[in-house]
Amino acid sequence: MDYEFSIGWMFGGLVVALAGGLIVIFYKQIADGLAGGVSSYEKVKLFGIIAIVLGLLITSNLLPAILTWLVQLMFKI
């Protein structure tokens, strides 16, 4: 698969990374309102960090290449 930069992927990835950043910033309010409080603070922050990393991968348009590699690895294509 050839690498090709795309403006659409860039903006989509920035939106995902921004959402992850907002989750990390407001993790206490999100955990209190949705996830049951203090016991899930770290889980909510972890989900936010994962969203940021995925957003950066989407922004650079590397996510399709990584997913293609994983499918080829799993199914020996």
C-alpha positions in Angstrom: 0.0 0.0 0.0 1.4 3.4 -1.0 1.4 6.2 1.4 -0.8 9.1 0.3 -1.5 12.2 2.4 -5.1 13.3 2.5 -6.7 16.5 3.9 -9.8 14.6 4.9 -7.9 12.1 7.0 -5.9 14.9 8.5 -9.0 16.9 9.7 -10.7 13.7 10.9 -7.7 12.7 12.9 -7.4 16.1 14.4 -11.0 15.9 15.5 -10.4 12.5 17.1 -7.2 13.7 18.8 -9.0 16.8 20.1 -11.8 14.7 21.5 -9.2 12.5 23.3 -7.5 15.6 24.6 -10.8 16.9 26.0 -11.4 13.5 27.7 -8.0 13.7 29.3 -8.6 17.3 30.5 -12.1 16.6 31.9 -11.7 13.0 33.0 -13.0 13.6 36.5 -16.3 15.1 35.4 -16.7 12.4 32.8 -15.9 9.6 35.2 -18.2 11.0 37.9 -21.1 11.4 35.4 -20.7 8.3 33.2 -18.4 5.7 34.7 -19.1 5.5 38.4 -16.6 7.8 40.0 -13.2 7.6 41.6 -12.6 3.9 40.7 -12.6 4.7 37.0 -10.5 7.9 36.8 -7.5 6.1 35.4 -9.6 4.1 32.9 -11.1 7.3 31.5 -7.7 8.9 31.2 -6.4 5.8 29.5 -9.2 5.9 26.9 -8.4 9.6 26.3 -4.7 8.8 25.7 -5.6 5.9 23.4 -7.9 8.3 21.4 -5.1 10.8 21.1 -2.7 8.2 19.7 -5.3 6.9 17.3 -6.1 10.5 16.2 -2.4 11.1 15.5 -2.3 7.9 13.5 -5.4 8.9 11.5 -4.0 12.4 11.0 -0.8 11.0 9.4 -2.9 8.5 7.4 -0.9 5.6 8.8 -3.8 3.8 10.3 -4.9 2.1 7.0 -1.3 0.9 6.5 -1.1 -0.5 10.0 -4.4 -2.3 9.7 -3.4 -3.7 6.3 -0.2 -5.0 7.8 -2.1 -6.6 10.7 -4.6 -8.3 8.4 -1.8 -9.7 6.3 0.0 -10.9 9.4 -3.1 -12.6 10.7 -4.4 -14.2 7.5 -1.1 -14.8 5.7 -2.2 -12.9 2.6 
